[in-house]
Amino acid sequence: MRILITGAAGFLGSNLCDRFLREGHEVVGLDNFVTGHPDNIAHLMGNARFSFLRHNISEYTYVAGPLDGVLHFASPASPIDYLELPIQTLKVGSLGTHNSLGLAKAKGARFFLASTSEVYGDPMVHPQVESYWGNVNPIGPRGVYDEAKRFAEAITMAYHRTHGVDTRIVRIFNTYGPRMRPRDGRVVSNFIVQALNGEPITIYGDGSQTRSFCFVDDEVEGLYQLFMKGDANPCNIGNPVEYTVKQLAEIVVELTGSAAPIVYRPLPEDDPKVRQPDITRARAMLGWEPQVDVRTGVQRTIEYFRTLLGTPRMALHGR
């Protein structure tokens, strides 16, 4: 197949490029480097089956030649990014999704939307099943991301029902691993970088809020399988094993051997108290479930950041 991946220079997008190329497909990557980084795809530039377009998907988009798939991963995805880029986040979720769907329709391609567990908001159903409509504050600071993705899901289903576009919607739960940016506002990267630098490890709230952490290799496997053999209804892809944020901090401290203290700060507005995917659908439809446990995944991520923090590009690019 020949596929387009928007957000190709991002954390998940670049790992997904690798996966499709390993399977023998041709990949067109698209990114404007707002939150993605050229280093994430530099290793692909000599690959004859990979090409790259530097472009903002929220603007009119033309891609020459046939496409069999359009995978829309472009968006600021961590709190520090979408709180700094609220308008761009709303635009890429609305205009960017519209442009990506239009391209898929014109090419007769399958469309794949990277949605998020954030569509469940601060959930009142636990664990979260795909049939749950969510508890989102549309006018809160986090609403720019939550509502952008909720709109993206709605327009994706509209194109599926109205135009017959073959679509997929994945709801991605907390994913971590190599190619994360060090200070991107996500707990795994924040904790690891703080621990390696000997800085206080910052927990927002009392640390009792829970998250479910999926290692990037497992996540990408689920994404690939969903693209290949899923259906049009939303599907959770995440690790159902739940940890408190305090437990994660303790694991990071142990595995890094850091003497850094844990400090507590006020919980941000609308921060979800719990997050855990029900992956019954993914298991049944795709035969997928995560294989990498949190301790193993965190150790591999620590090794990545140890290397990254020791390279000049960290100072040059703030990565």
C-alpha positions as CSV (number, residue, x, y, z in Angstrom):
1,M,0.0,0.0,0.0
2,R,0.9,3.7,-0.3
3,I,-0.2,5.6,2.8
4,L,-0.1,9.2,4.1
5,I,0.7,9.8,7.8
6,T,0.1,13.3,9.1
7,G,2.1,14.2,12.2
8,A,4.8,11.8,10.8
9,A,7.6,13.5,12.7
10,G,5.9,13.2,16.1
11,F,6.3,10.6,18.8
12,L,3.6,8.1,17.6
13,G,3.6,9.2,13.9
14,S,7.3,8.5,13.4
15,N,7.0,5.1,15.1
16,L,4.1,4.3,12.9
17,C,6.1,5.2,9.8
18,D,8.7,2.7,10.9
19,R,6.1,0.0,11.3
20,F,4.4,0.5,7.9
21,L,7.8,0.6,6.2
22,R,8.9,-2.7,7.9
23,E,5.8,-4.3,6.5
24,G,6.8,-3.3,3.0
25,H,4.4,-0.4,2.4
26,E,5.2,3.0,0.9
27,V,4.9,5.9,3.3
28,V,4.3,9.6,2.6
29,G,5.0,11.6,5.8
30,L,3.6,15.0,6.4
31,D,4.4,17.4,9.3
32,N,5.0,21.1,10.0
33,F,7.3,20.5,13.0
34,V,5.2,22.5,15.4
35,T,5.6,19.7,18.0
36,G,7.2,17.0,15.9
37,H,10.9,17.0,15.2
38,P,13.1,16.2,12.1
39,D,15.3,13.9,14.2
40,N,12.4,11.5,14.6
41,I,12.4,10.7,10.8
42,A,16.0,11.5,9.9
43,H,16.8,7.8,9.7
44,L,14.0,7.4,7.0
45,M,15.3,10.0,4.6
46,G,17.4,7.5,2.6
47,N,14.6,5.0,2.3
48,A,13.2,4.7,-1.3
49,R,9.8,3.9,0.1
50,F,9.6,7.0,2.3
51,S,8.9,10.6,1.1
52,F,8.2,13.7,3.2
53,L,6.1,16.8,2.8
54,R,6.6,19.8,5.2
55,H,3.1,21.1,5.4
56,N,0.3,22.2,7.8
57,I,-2.6,19.8,7.3
58,S,-5.0,22.5,8.6
59,E,-4.4,24.3,5.2
60,Y,-5.4,23.0,1.8
61,T,-3.5,19.8,1.1
62,Y,-2.5,18.2,-2.2
63,V,-0.7,14.9,-2.4
64,A,0.2,13.6,-5.8
65,G,-0.4,10.0,-6.8
66,P,-2.6,7.2,-5.4
67,L,-3.1,6.7,-1.7
68,D,-4.5,3.5,0.0
69,G,-4.6,5.0,3.5
70,V,-4.7,8.4,5.2
71,L,-3.7,8.2,8.9
72,H,-4.3,11.5,10.7
73,F,-1.9,11.8,13.7
74,A,-1.2,15.5,13.4
75,S,-2.0,17.4,16.6
76,P,-0.4,18.8,19.8
77,A,-1.1,15.9,22.1
78,S,0.4,16.7,25.5
79,P,-1.0,19.3,28.0
80,I,1.9,21.6,27.8
81,D,1.5,21.8,24.0
82,Y,-2.2,22.2,23.6
83,L,-2.4,24.7,26.4
84,E,0.2,26.8,24.7
85,L,-1.3,26.2,21.2
86,P,-5.1,26.2,21.8
87,I,-6.2,27.6,18.5
88,Q,-3.8,25.4,16.4
89,T,-5.1,22.4,18.4
90,L,-8.7,23.2,17.6
91,K,-7.8,23.9,13.9
92,V,-5.9,20.6,13.4
93,G,-8.8,18.7,15.0
94,S,-11.4,20.4,12.8
95,L,-9.8,21.8,9.6
96,G,-7.0,19.2,9.6
97,T,-9.4,16.3,10.0
98,H,-11.7,17.8,7.3
99,N,-8.8,18.1,4.9
100,S,-7.5,14.6,5.7
101,L,-11.0,13.1,5.2
102,G,-11.4,15.0,1.9
103,L,-8.1,13.6,0.7
104,A,-9.1,10.1,1.7
105,K,-12.4,10.5,-0.1
106,A,-10.8,11.8,-3.3
107,K,-8.2,9.0,-3.4
108,G,-10.6,6.2,-2.4
109,A,-8.4,5.6,0.6
110,R,-9.1,4.2,4.1
111,F,-9.1,6.9,6.7
112,F,-7.7,6.4,10.2
113,L,-8.2,9.0,13.0
114,A,-6.0,9.2,16.0
115,S,-8.4,10.1,18.7
116,T,-7.8,10.0,22.4
117,S,-8.9,8.7,25.8
118,E,-9.4,12.5,26.6
119,V,-12.8,12.2,24.8
120,Y,-13.9,10.5,28.0
121,G,-13.0,13.6,30.0
122,D,-13.0,13.2,33.8
123,P,-14.9,9.9,33.5
124,M,-17.8,8.8,35.6
125,V,-17.6,5.3,34.1
126,H,-14.5,3.2,35.0
127,P,-12.9,1.5,33.2
128,Q,-13.8,3.4,30.1
129,V,-15.7,1.5,27.4
130,E,-16.2,2.8,23.9
131,S,-19.9,3.2,24.4
132,Y,-19.3,5.8,27.2
133,W,-20.0,9.3,25.9
134,G,-17.7,11.0,28.4
135,N,-17.7,13.8,30.9
136,V,-15.9,16.8,29.2
137,N,-15.8,20.4,30.2
138,P,-16.1,22.1,26.8
139,I,-15.0,25.6,28.0
140,G,-12.2,24.5,30.4
141,P,-8.6,24.9,29.4
142,R,-8.3,21.2,28.4
143,G,-11.4,21.5,26.3
144,V,-9.4,22.7,23.3
145,Y,-7.9,19.2,22.9
146,D,-10.9,17.1,24.2
147,E,-13.4,18.9,22.0
148,A,-11.1,19.0,18.9
149,K,-10.9,15.2,19.1
150,R,-14.6,14.8,19.8
151,F,-15.4,16.9,16.7
152,A,-12.9,14.9,14.7
153,E,-14.7,11.7,15.6
154,A,-18.0,13.2,14.7
155,I,-16.9,14.4,11.2
156,T,-15.1,11.0,10.6
157,M,-18.4,9.2,11.2
158,A,-20.2,11.7,9.1
159,Y,-17.9,11.0,6.1
160,H,-18.3,7.3,6.7
161,R,-22.1,7.5,6.8
162,T,-22.6,10.1,4.1
163,H,-19.8,9.4,1.6
164,G,-19.1,5.8,2.4
165,V,-15.4,6.4,3.3
166,D,-13.8,3.4,5.0
167,T,-12.9,4.8,8.4
168,R,-11.2,3.8,11.7
169,I,-11.2,5.6,15.0
170,V,-8.7,4.8,17.7
171,R,-8.9,6.1,21.2
172,I,-5.3,6.2,22.4
173,F,-4.5,6.0,26.1
174,N,-1.3,7.2,27.8
175,T,1.6,6.0,25.6
176,Y,5.2,6.4,26.4
177,G,8.7,5.3,25.1
178,P,11.5,6.4,22.8
179,R,11.0,9.6,20.8
180,M,9.0,11.3,23.5
181,R,10.2,14.9,24.1
182,P,11.8,15.3,27.5
183,R,9.7,18.1,28.9
184,D,6.4,17.6,27.0
185,G,4.2,17.7,30.1
186,R,3.5,14.0,30.3
187,V,4.2,12.2,33.5
188,V,6.5,9.5,32.2
189,S,8.9,11.8,30.4
190,N,8.7,14.5,33.1
191,F,9.5,12.1,35.9
192,I,12.3,10.4,34.0
193,V,14.0,13.7,33.0
194,Q,13.6,15.1,36.5
195,A,15.1,12.0,38.0
196,L,18.0,11.8,35.6
197,N,18.8,15.5,36.2
198,G,18.5,15.2,40.0
199,E,15.6,17.6,40.0
200,P,12.6,17.3,42.4
201,I,10.0,14.9,40.9
202,T,6.8,16.9,40.6
203,I,3.4,15.3,41.2
204,Y,0.3,17.4,40.6
205,G,-2.4,16.7,43.2
206,D,-1.8,14.0,45.8
207,G,-0.7,11.4,43.3
208,S,-3.7,9.2,43.8
209,Q,-5.1,9.9,40.3
210,T,-4.6,6.9,38.0
211,R,-3.3,6.4,34.5
212,S,-2.8,3.3,32.3
213,F,0.6,3.4,30.5
214,C,1.1,1.6,27.2
215,F,4.6,1.2,25.8
216,V,5.0,2.6,22.3
217,D,5.8,-0.8,20.6
218,D,2.5,-2.2,22.0
219,E,0.5,0.9,21.0
220,V,1.9,0.9,17.4
221,E,1.1,-2.8,17.1
222,G,-2.5,-2.1,18.1
223,L,-2.7,0.8,15.7
224,Y,-1.4,-1.2,12.8
225,Q,-3.8,-4.1,13.5
226,L,-6.8,-1.7,13.8
227,F,-5.9,-0.1,10.5
228,M,-5.6,-3.4,8.8
229,K,-8.6,-5.3,10.1
230,G,-10.8,-3.0,12.3
231,D,-14.2,-1.5,11.7
232,A,-15.6,2.0,11.7
233,N,-16.6,2.2,15.4
234,P,-14.1,3.7,17.9
235,C,-11.7,1.3,19.6
236,N,-9.6,1.7,22.7
237,I,-5.9,0.9,22.3
238,G,-4.1,1.1,25.6
239,N,-2.8,-0.9,28.6
240,P,-5.6,-1.8,31.0
241,V,-3.2,-2.1,34.0
242,E,-3.8,0.9,36.2
243,Y,-1.2,2.8,38.3
244,T,-1.4,5.8,40.5
245,V,0.8,8.7,39.5
246,K,2.6,8.3,42.8
247,Q,3.3,4.6,42.0
248,L,4.8,5.6,38.7
249,A,7.0,8.2,40.3
250,E,8.3,5.6,42.8
251,I,9.1,3.2,39.9
252,V,11.0,5.9,38.1
253,V,13.0,6.8,41.2
254,E,13.8,3.1,41.8
255,L,14.9,2.4,38.2
256,T,16.9,5.5,37.8
257,G,18.6,5.2,41.2
258,S,17.8,8.9,41.7
259,A,17.9,10.6,45.1
260,A,15.6,13.3,43.9
261,P,12.7,14.1,46.3
262,I,9.1,13.9,45.3
263,V,7.2,17.2,45.6
264,Y,3.5,18.0,45.3
265,R,1.8,20.8,43.4
266,P,-1.9,21.7,42.9
267,L,-3.8,19.6,40.5
268,P,-4.6,21.4,37.2
269,E,-8.2,22.2,36.3
270,D,-10.3,19.3,34.9
271,D,-7.4,16.9,35.3
272,P,-9.0,13.4,35.1
273,K,-9.0,11.4,38.4
274,V,-8.9,8.0,36.7
275,R,-8.0,6.6,33.3
276,Q,-8.2,2.9,32.4
277,P,-9.2,1.4,29.0
278,D,-11.6,-1.5,28.6
279,I,-9.9,-3.3,25.7
280,T,-12.5,-6.1,25.3
281,R,-13.2,-4.8,21.8
282,A,-9.6,-4.8,20.8
283,R,-9.0,-8.2,22.1
284,A,-12.0,-9.7,20.3
285,M,-11.7,-7.8,17.0
286,L,-7.9,-7.6,16.6
287,G,-6.5,-10.3,18.9
288,W,-4.4,-7.5,20.5
289,E,-3.3,-6.8,24.0
290,P,-0.2,-5.2,25.4
291,Q,2.9,-7.4,26.0
292,V,5.4,-4.9,27.7
293,D,4.9,-4.4,31.4
294,V,5.4,-0.9,32.9
295,R,8.7,-1.6,34.6
296,T,10.2,-3.0,31.4
297,G,8.9,-0.2,29.3
298,V,10.0,2.5,31.8
299,Q,13.5,1.0,31.9
300,R,13.7,1.1,28.1
301,T,12.5,4.7,28.1
302,I,15.1,5.7,30.8
303,E,17.8,4.3,28.6
304,Y,16.6,6.4,25.7
305,F,16.5,9.5,27.8
306,R,20.0,8.8,29.2
307,T,21.3,8.8,25.7
308,L,19.3,11.8,24.6
309,L,20.2,14.0,27.5
310,G,23.8,13.4,26.8
311,T,23.7,14.7,23.2
312,P,24.2,18.2,21.9
313,R,20.8,18.2,20.2
314,M,19.1,18.3,23.6
315,A,20.6,21.7,24.2
316,L,20.1,22.9,20.7
317,H,16.5,21.9,20.2
318,G,15.1,21.6,23.7
319,R,14.3,18.0,23.1
